[in-house]
Amino acid sequence: MIEHSVFALPFAYIAALTAMWEQARAVDWTTLLLVTVCMVGLRTFAMAANRSSIGRSTPATRARPTASWSPERCPCSTRGRGL
C-alpha cells in the first residue's frame, strides 16, 4: 500500500510548496512533515477501508474478487491443457 502514497506524495508536495511560496516565500518544514504523515496515513486508511466490508458493500467494488490475483482470471493459465 505504501507505493500508492509514494506515487501521490510528489503531487501533494508540489501543491504545498506552491502554496507556501505564494504566502510567505519560504518553506515550512514542519508543514511538509505534516503533509507527509497525513498523506501516508490517510491513503493507507483509504486503501484498507476499500478492501474491508465497507468497500465490498459499494456497487463499484461488489463484483471485485477479494484476492488481487486469481488463477481463473489469468489468460496464460495452463489448467486443462494437459501440461
Helices and strands as residue ranges (DSSP letters): H 2-24, H 29-51, H 53-56, G 71-73
